[in-house]
Amino acid sequence: MKVIKGSVTAPKGFTASGISSGIKRSGKKDLALIYSSAPANAAGVFTQNKVKAAPIIISMDHIRSGKAQAIIANAGCANACTGDQGLADARLMADATASSLNINARHVLVASTGSIGSYLPMKNLLPGIRSASKRLSEHGGAEAAEAIMTTDTRKKEIAVKLKAGGKSVTIGAIAKGSGMIAPNMATMFAFITTDANVPAYDLKSYLLKAVDRSFNMTVVDRETSTNDCVFILANGQAGNRMLSGKDEKDFISALEYVCTYLAREIARDGEGATKLMEIRVAGARSEKDARAAARSVAGSDLVKSAIFGEDPNFGRIMAALGYSGARLDPCLVNIFIGSIEVVRGGKTLSFDNAKARKHLKGKEVLITVMLGLGKSNATAWGCDLTYDYVKINAEYHT
């Protein structure tokens, strides 16, 4: 596998655009369109929040067919908690996109992000969809990545190429996410495209596995959103034979790489964040326990605050492990901050405090936990908790 320049338009047959349609008062880009020149096999993963936004409900219905040809996504308005009008507006987004592209409306997936409780300004959005359709380009991936941003400070995009099924296959993706990020799918989008020939039932299986190991292991603030979703479209234009054996494993690994890269970028760009946290847990009795322990440490407000303060406060890590729900014998726990062992057998060590603080001053912080109970492991990603997180969310709606 090789990382290449580009994003959702890197695979054959995909174009995209991103424009300002007047939803955001700032005038910044707020409408993204991704289009496959041929109907694609499709799969999706959606928020586990019982309160689901209108576009989520529509897209969950549309994707049941296992086919999609376009994704229309707006930022600046979540179209959540908007009742029947919200549902009608989300359907109208799909219909208008289908009309502009001359495709089946049920092959359009819809996504929205922004403030909850506001209605979409359809008088701006519908002309915007027509304009976005006319601006579709093989170079439009970066514009689409920009158009789905809300409190994000940077675009998130990636593309990779690999050999699979006798052909060169490409996977491209964009994502957004900065706040309301928790391990149940978060306030995030990830739109993934590939020119690989993959049946819809396999695509869903691959996506579920990749999401579980990436986005569902990412924590910014333990908030599960109403609007998050991950879509993947595979249009088969690479012309590869059906994936099996090593080719299938290579494709799954590449997809997981793409999702993990984007998950890390979301955590790195957490609202107000100054540091990316990586929590590695090894020696758990089961993968479930390893995942629970890693997510608990990554999501702990006290751990996150200590990382911001560059304080090697291992007691907070021990406490987060203790309430994680993972099977645990405190007397077997070893903890490292960077390469510095700070806890052995559940007890404090005499460690070089200055050296540990030096590691915490970096932009990326690694915490490794050895549970000593088995052979399972997991990794979670998060960020530090800063003064700016409160400021951003205190001012967000206004």
RODO-2510 file (C-alpha; in nm, 4 decimals, decimal comma):
residues 398
     n   res          X          Y          Z
     1     m     0,0000     0,0000     0,0000
     2     k     0,1189     0,3490    -0,0836
     3     v    -0,0157     0,6829     0,0416
     4     i    -0,0760     0,9152    -0,2536
     5     k    -0,1819     1,2747    -0,2965
     6     g    -0,5573     1,3326    -0,3069
     7     s    -0,8793     1,2341    -0,1340
     8     v    -1,2255     1,1224    -0,2482
     9     t    -1,1568     1,1942    -0,6145
    10     a    -0,8371     0,9879    -0,6306
    11     p    -1,0229     0,6647    -0,7245
    12     k    -1,1404     0,6316    -1,0848
    13     g    -1,4845     0,7619    -1,1689
    14     f    -1,5298     1,0011    -0,8747
    15     t    -1,5681     1,3783    -0,8836
    16     a    -1,6495     1,6263    -0,6084
    17     s    -1,7104     1,9911    -0,5299
    18     g    -1,7412     2,2214    -0,2329
    19     i    -1,9109     2,5608    -0,2398
    20     s    -2,0606     2,8335    -0,0244
    21     s    -2,4388     2,8140    -0,0470
    22     g    -2,5196     3,0758     0,2160
    23     i    -2,5839     2,8469     0,5133
    24     k    -2,2847     2,9729     0,7116
    25     r    -2,3057     3,3378     0,8054
    26     s    -1,9290     3,3602     0,7590
    27     g    -1,9657     3,2931     0,3870
    28     k    -1,7269     2,9976     0,4078
    29     k    -1,7844     2,6798     0,2084
    30     d    -2,0770     2,4831     0,3502
    31     l    -2,1983     2,2383     0,0832
    32     a    -2,0114     1,9337    -0,0451
    33     l    -2,1044     1,6951    -0,3249
    34     i    -1,9363     1,3657    -0,4109
    35     y    -2,0420     1,1843    -0,7282
    36     s    -1,9625     0,8498    -0,8916
    37     s    -2,0049     0,8343    -1,2679
    38     a    -2,1677     0,4918    -1,2231
    39     p    -2,3877     0,3521    -0,9443
    40     a    -2,1642     0,2141    -0,6702
    41     n    -2,1990    -0,0553    -0,4089
    42     a    -2,2394     0,1239    -0,0786
    43     a    -2,2376     0,0729     0,2964
    44     g    -2,2800     0,3016     0,5940
    45     v    -2,2423     0,3211     0,9698
    46     f    -2,4571     0,5604     1,1708
    47     t    -2,4757     0,7197     1,5134
    48     q    -2,5951     0,5048     1,8012
    49     n    -2,7708     0,8052     1,9550
    50     k    -3,1462     0,7394     1,9785
    51     v    -3,2011     1,1022     1,8734
    52     k    -3,1169     1,0904     1,5034
    53     a    -3,1165     1,3883     1,2682
    54     a    -3,3387     1,3916     0,9605
    55     p    -3,0561     1,3253     0,7098
    56     i    -2,9469     1,0208     0,9111
    57     i    -3,2986     0,8770     0,8933
    58     i    -3,3176     0,9356     0,5176
    59     s    -2,9712     0,7947     0,4491
    60     m    -3,0341     0,4866     0,6636
    61     d    -3,3360     0,4180     0,4435
    62     h    -3,1593     0,4861     0,1127
    63     i    -2,8535     0,2739     0,1875
    64     r    -3,0588    -0,0400     0,2508
    65     s    -3,0424    -0,1093    -0,1235
    66     g    -2,6631    -0,1378    -0,1031
    67     k    -2,6331     0,1141    -0,3862
    68     a    -2,5427     0,4841    -0,3995
    69     q    -2,4107     0,7257    -0,6578
    70     a    -2,3828     1,0579    -0,4749
    71     i    -2,3328     1,2095    -0,1292
    72     i    -2,4663     1,5575    -0,0558
    73     a    -2,3523     1,7075     0,2743
    74     n    -2,3925     2,0482     0,4318
    75     a    -2,2300     2,2208     0,7272
    76     g    -2,3720     2,5031     0,9369
    77     c    -2,7081     2,3404     1,0162
    78     a    -2,7581     1,9898     1,1566
    79     n    -3,1254     1,9582     1,0539
    80     a    -3,1780     1,7709     1,3815
    81     c    -3,4830     1,7899     1,6094
    82     t    -3,6724     1,9497     1,3202
    83     g    -3,9662     1,7065     1,2907
    84     d    -4,1560     1,6453     0,9694
    85     q    -4,0206     1,9581     0,8021
    86     g    -3,6656     1,8396     0,8646
    87     l    -3,7415     1,5045     0,7036
    88     a    -3,9052     1,6737     0,4066
    89     d    -3,6025     1,9030     0,3672
    90     a    -3,3590     1,6105     0,3799
    91     r    -3,5619     1,4274     0,1135
    92     l    -3,5659     1,7431    -0,0944
    93     m    -3,1859     1,7597    -0,0729
    94     a    -3,1701     1,4070    -0,2164
    95     d    -3,4302     1,4830    -0,4834
    96     a    -3,2589     1,8054    -0,5919
    97     t    -2,9214     1,6293    -0,6115
    98     a    -3,0701     1,3446    -0,8141
    99     s    -3,2397     1,5888    -1,0494
   100     s    -2,9187     1,7854    -1,1043
   101     l    -2,7199     1,4701    -1,1754
   102     n    -2,9967     1,2766    -1,3553
   103     i    -2,9722     0,9809    -1,1160
   104     n    -3,2066     0,7858    -0,8864
   105     a    -3,2938     0,9892    -0,5732
   106     r    -3,2645     0,6756    -0,3602
   107     h    -2,9021     0,6530    -0,4693
   108     v    -2,8269     0,9830    -0,2934
   109     l    -2,6972     0,9811     0,0644
   110     v    -2,7564     1,2933     0,2726
   111     a    -2,5585     1,4324     0,5663
   112     s    -2,5781     1,7540     0,7683
   113     t    -2,3748     1,9038     1,0537
   114     g    -2,3948     2,2203     1,2613
   115     s    -2,6308     2,3621     1,5220
   116     i    -2,9183     2,1404     1,6355
   117     g    -3,2739     2,2749     1,6215
   118     s    -3,2508     2,5025     1,3175
   119     y    -3,4249     2,4487     0,9841
   120     l    -3,2218     2,4319     0,6656
   121     p    -3,2408     2,7508     0,4537
   122     m    -3,3742     2,5663     0,1499
   123     k    -3,4010     2,8843    -0,0561
   124     n    -3,0198     2,8965    -0,0442
   125     l    -2,9520     2,5262    -0,0350
   126     l    -3,1419     2,4192    -0,3484
   127     p    -2,9642     2,6653    -0,5822
   128     g    -2,6436     2,5623    -0,4045
   129     i    -2,6990     2,1985    -0,4966
   130     r    -2,7406     2,2940    -0,8621
   131     s    -2,4237     2,5017    -0,8452
   132     a    -2,2280     2,2231    -0,6733
   133     s    -2,3389     1,9815    -0,9461
   134     k    -2,1984     2,2098    -1,2142
   135     r    -1,8661     2,2475    -1,0302
   136     l    -1,7919     1,8747    -0,9986
   137     s    -1,4274     1,8073    -1,0741
   138     e    -1,1620     1,5385    -1,0448
   139     h    -0,9744     1,7940    -0,8350
   140     g    -1,2709     1,8854    -0,6130
   141     g    -1,1923     1,6589    -0,3185
   142     a    -1,0108     1,9277    -0,1203
   143     e    -1,3026     2,1697    -0,1674
   144     a    -1,5449     1,9041    -0,0445
   145     a    -1,3260     1,8388     0,2609
   146     e    -1,3300     2,2106     0,3405
   147     a    -1,7058     2,2435     0,2909
   148     i    -1,7964     1,9897     0,5624
   149     m    -1,5903     2,1599     0,8353
   150     t    -1,7588     2,3193     1,1388
   151     t    -1,5279     2,3857     1,4354
   152     d    -1,2517     2,1937     1,2582
   153     t    -0,9304     2,3914     1,2150
   154     r    -0,8018     2,1899     0,9198
   155     k    -0,9161     1,9666     0,6347
   156     k    -0,8923     1,5916     0,6833
   157     e    -0,8270     1,3875     0,3692
   158     i    -0,6223     1,0925     0,2521
   159     a    -0,5787     0,8572    -0,0433
   160     v    -0,3946     0,5270    -0,0776
   161     k    -0,3177     0,2905    -0,3637
   162     l    -0,2604    -0,0841    -0,3527
   163     k    -0,2537    -0,3912    -0,5745
   164     a    -0,5578    -0,6137    -0,5255
   165     g    -0,7447    -0,8552    -0,7479
   166     g    -0,4860    -0,8195    -1,0222
   167     k    -0,5352    -0,4437    -1,0595
   168     s    -0,4234    -0,1158    -0,9049
   169     v    -0,6969    -0,0115    -0,6599
   170     t    -0,7382     0,3271    -0,4911
   171     i    -0,9157     0,4293    -0,1706
   172     g    -0,9811     0,7964    -0,0967
   173     a    -1,1532     0,9677     0,1946
   174     i    -1,2419     1,2913     0,3659
   175     a    -1,3685     1,3489     0,7179
   176     k    -1,4774     1,6179     0,9585
   177     g    -1,4902     1,6175     1,3343
   178     s    -1,3590     1,8215     1,6240
   179     g    -1,6134     1,8204     1,9072
   180     m    -1,8926     1,5883     2,0250
   181     i    -1,6623     1,2939     1,9628
   182     a    -1,7202     0,9673     2,1508
   183     p    -1,6729     0,5963     2,0809
   184     n    -2,0244     0,5428     1,9457
   185     m    -1,9663     0,7219     1,6200
   186     a    -1,9336     1,0883     1,6972
   187     t    -2,0123     1,4319     1,5485
   188     m    -1,8163     1,3364     1,2499
   189     f    -1,8480     1,2488     0,8867
   190     a    -1,6203     1,0189     0,6944
   191     f    -1,6890     0,9732     0,3254
   192     i    -1,4811     0,6988     0,1638
   193     t    -1,4585     0,6182    -0,2062
   194     t    -1,2882     0,3349    -0,3897
   195     d    -1,2726     0,2118    -0,7454
   196     a    -1,2403    -0,1461    -0,6215
   197     n    -1,4946    -0,4077    -0,7213
   198     v    -1,6379    -0,5133    -0,3818
   199     p    -1,9898    -0,6553    -0,3265
   200     a    -2,2095    -0,4521    -0,0928
   201     y    -2,2302    -0,7283     0,1689
   202     d    -1,8498    -0,7521     0,1900
   203     l    -1,8181    -0,3740     0,1874
   204     k    -2,0405    -0,3451     0,4954
   205     s    -1,8422    -0,6114     0,6791
   206     y    -1,5114    -0,4413     0,5960
   207     l    -1,6449    -0,0990     0,6984
   208     l    -1,7876    -0,2158     1,0320
   209     k    -1,4551    -0,3698     1,1255
   210     a    -1,2556    -0,0637     1,0216
   211     v    -1,4871     0,1798     1,2030
   212     d    -1,4794    -0,0281     1,5201
   213     r    -1,0995    -0,0131     1,5313
   214     s    -1,0677     0,3526     1,4389
   215     f    -1,3520     0,6022     1,4809
   216     n    -1,5094     0,4028     1,7636
   217     m    -1,1784     0,4228     1,9510
   218     t    -1,1638     0,8020     1,9308
   219     v    -1,2688     1,0228     2,2222
   220     v    -1,2641     1,4010     2,2447
   221     d    -1,5388     1,4746     2,4966
   222     r    -1,7492     1,1564     2,5396
   223     e    -2,0449     1,3166     2,3567
   224     t    -2,2326     1,1038     2,1022
   225     s    -2,3901     1,3160     1,8296
   226     t    -2,7208     1,3039     1,6455
   227     n    -2,5679     1,3382     1,2990
   228     d    -2,2591     1,1256     1,2571
   229     c    -2,2115     0,8781     0,9747
   230     v    -1,9514     0,6987     0,7680
   231     f    -2,0247     0,6096     0,4052
   232     i    -1,8201     0,4057     0,1607
   233     l    -1,8872     0,3850    -0,2144
   234     a    -1,7177     0,1240    -0,4348
   235     n    -1,7818     0,1742    -0,8066
   236     g    -1,5721    -0,1153    -0,9414
   237     q    -1,3980     0,0923    -1,2094
   238     a    -1,0564    -0,0498    -1,1207
   239     g    -1,1783    -0,3684    -1,2888
   240     n    -1,0252    -0,6040    -1,0326
   241     r    -1,1399    -0,9612    -0,9859
   242     m    -1,3270    -1,0496    -0,6658
   243     l    -1,1079    -1,0074    -0,3604
   244     s    -1,0036    -1,3156    -0,1669
   245     g    -0,7136    -1,4437     0,0386
   246     k    -0,4196    -1,2038     0,0641
   247     d    -0,5842    -0,9484    -0,1690
   248     e    -0,8856    -0,9274     0,0597
   249     k    -0,6656    -0,8907     0,3686
   250     d    -0,4617    -0,6192     0,1972
   251     f    -0,7746    -0,4242     0,1027
   252     i    -0,9151    -0,4496     0,4569
   253     s    -0,5803    -0,3360     0,5990
   254     a    -0,5728    -0,0373     0,3612
   255     l    -0,9284     0,0597     0,4568
   256     e    -0,8410     0,0359     0,8269
   257     y    -0,5312     0,2472     0,7634
   258     v    -0,7444     0,5170     0,5990
   259     c    -0,9985     0,5175     0,8827
   260     t    -0,7302     0,5155     1,1527
   261     y    -0,5493     0,8059     0,9897
   262     l    -0,8704     1,0094     0,9839
   263     a    -0,9590     0,9072     1,3414
   264     r    -0,6198     1,0317     1,4630
   265     e    -0,6654     1,3571     1,2718
   266     i    -1,0057     1,4088     1,4348
   267     a    -0,8558     1,3533     1,7807
   268     r    -0,5587     1,5771     1,6972
   269     d    -0,8021     1,8508     1,5914
   270     g    -1,0249     1,8185     1,8998
   271     e    -1,1819     2,1463     2,0016
   272     g    -0,9183     2,3564     2,1736
   273     a    -0,6713     2,0669     2,1731
   274     t    -0,2960     2,1153     2,1842
   275     k    -0,1933     1,7488     2,2035
   276     l    -0,2899     1,4163     2,0468
   277     m    -0,3143     1,1349     2,3032
   278     e    -0,2535     0,7727     2,2069
   279     i    -0,3486     0,5151     2,4684
   280     r    -0,2139     0,1641     2,4106
   281     v    -0,3420    -0,1162     2,6315
   282     a    -0,1778    -0,4581     2,6201
   283     g    -0,2074    -0,7754     2,8246
   284     a    -0,5857    -0,7669     2,8609
   285     r    -0,7915    -1,0820     2,9140
   286     s    -1,0011    -1,0007     2,6032
   287     e    -1,0170    -0,7457     2,3232
   288     k    -1,3358    -0,6117     2,4809
   289     d    -1,1476    -0,5434     2,8040
   290     a    -0,8549    -0,3841     2,6207
   291     r    -1,0893    -0,1544     2,4285
   292     a    -1,2807    -0,0560     2,7421
   293     a    -0,9620     0,0259     2,9309
   294     a    -0,8100     0,2278     2,6459
   295     r    -1,1273     0,4292     2,5871
   296     s    -1,1676     0,4981     2,9582
   297     v    -0,8214     0,6518     2,9864
   298     a    -0,8592     0,8459     2,6600
   299     g    -1,1948     0,9861     2,7748
   300     s    -1,1052     1,0769     3,1321
   301     d    -1,1395     1,4509     3,1900
   302     l    -0,8826     1,4295     3,4703
   303     v    -0,6285     1,2475     3,2530
   304     k    -0,6917     1,4909     2,9683
   305     s    -0,6472     1,7883     3,2040
   306     a    -0,3233     1,6434     3,3397
   307     i    -0,1910     1,6011     2,9846
   308     f    -0,2754     1,9648     2,9120
   309     g    -0,0913     2,0661     3,2292
   310     e     0,2019     1,8405     3,1326
   311     d     0,1676     1,6654     3,4688
   312     p     0,2662     1,2925     3,4810
   313     n    -0,0201     1,2173     3,7212
   314     f    -0,0382     0,8394     3,6873
   315     g    -0,2980     0,8153     3,9654
   316     r    -0,5593     0,9502     3,7264
   317     i    -0,4698     0,6813     3,4734
   318     m    -0,5011     0,4101     3,7400
   319     a    -0,8403     0,5478     3,8462
   320     a    -0,9690     0,5524     3,4865
   321     l    -0,8601     0,1908     3,4437
   322     g    -1,0358     0,0984     3,7662
   323     y    -1,3784     0,2247     3,6584
   324     s    -1,3458     0,1186     3,2920
   325     g    -1,5345    -0,2067     3,3416
   326     a    -1,2372    -0,4066     3,2147
   327     r    -1,1175    -0,7034     3,4197
   328     l    -0,8292    -0,5721     3,6264
   329     d    -0,5851    -0,6743     3,8969
   330     p    -0,4272    -0,3488     4,0176
   331     c    -0,1261    -0,5409     4,1484
   332     l    -0,0337    -0,6435     3,7919
   333     v    -0,0636    -0,3036     3,6211
   334     n     0,2406    -0,1354     3,4672
   335     i     0,2130     0,2131     3,3121
   336     f     0,4517     0,4019     3,0850
   337     i     0,4403     0,7700     2,9860
   338     g     0,6348     0,7729     2,6638
   339     s     0,9273     0,5419     2,7411
   340     i     0,9248     0,6240     3,1151
   341     e     0,7839     0,3541     3,3425
   342     v     0,5872     0,5298     3,6169
   343     v     0,3925     0,2387     3,7684
   344     r     0,5011    -0,1230     3,8186
   345     g     0,2812    -0,3826     3,9819
   346     g     0,0260    -0,1159     4,0625
   347     k     0,2729     0,0878     4,2698
   348     t     0,4577     0,4097     4,2030
   349     l     0,8166     0,3977     4,0899
   350     s     1,0931     0,6454     4,1487
   351     f     1,0991     0,7879     3,7952
   352     d     1,2577     1,0866     3,6257
   353     n     0,9786     1,3438     3,6605
   354     a     1,1541     1,5957     3,4355
   355     k     1,1943     1,3397     3,1581
   356     a     0,8274     1,2403     3,1831
   357     r     0,7248     1,6060     3,1669
   358     k     0,9448     1,6526     2,8605
   359     h     0,7468     1,3823     2,6807
   360     l     0,4208     1,5516     2,7830
   361     k     0,5385     1,8793     2,6315
   362     g     0,5287     1,7253     2,2839
   363     k     0,2425     1,7459     2,0365
   364     e     0,1832     1,3701     2,0622
   365     v     0,1585     1,1917     2,3974
   366     l     0,1854     0,8138     2,4304
   367     i     0,0525     0,6291     2,7357
   368     t     0,1077     0,2538     2,7485
   369     v    -0,0746     0,0301     2,9958
   370     m     0,0219    -0,3341     3,0612
   371     l    -0,2587    -0,5192     3,2395
   372     g    -0,0754    -0,8481     3,2808
   373     l    -0,3849    -1,0658     3,2423
   374     g    -0,3747    -1,1983     2,8867
   375     k    -0,2680    -1,1348     2,5271
   376     s    -0,5311    -0,8913     2,3935
   377     n    -0,4569    -0,5287     2,3111
   378     a    -0,6247    -0,2137     2,1795
   379     t    -0,5434     0,1481     2,1015
   380     a    -0,7560     0,4580     2,1592
   381     w    -0,6991     0,8187     2,0610
   382     g    -0,7978     1,1406     2,2335
   383     c    -0,6718     1,4882     2,3081
   384     d    -0,6009     1,7125     2,6029
   385     l    -0,8744     1,9178     2,7705
   386     t    -0,7958     2,2885     2,7503
   387     y    -0,9460     2,6226     2,8469
   388     d    -1,0377     2,6763     2,4824
   389     y    -1,2673     2,3704     2,4760
   390     v    -1,4979     2,5429     2,7247
   391     k    -1,4733     2,8739     2,5389
   392     i    -1,5549     2,7186     2,1998
   393     n    -1,8590     2,5338     2,3334
   394     a    -1,9799     2,8222     2,5472
   395     e    -1,9895     3,0435     2,2385
   396     y    -2,0837     2,7806     1,9757
   397     h    -2,4560     2,8495     1,9363
   398     t    -2,4155     3,2247     1,9291
***
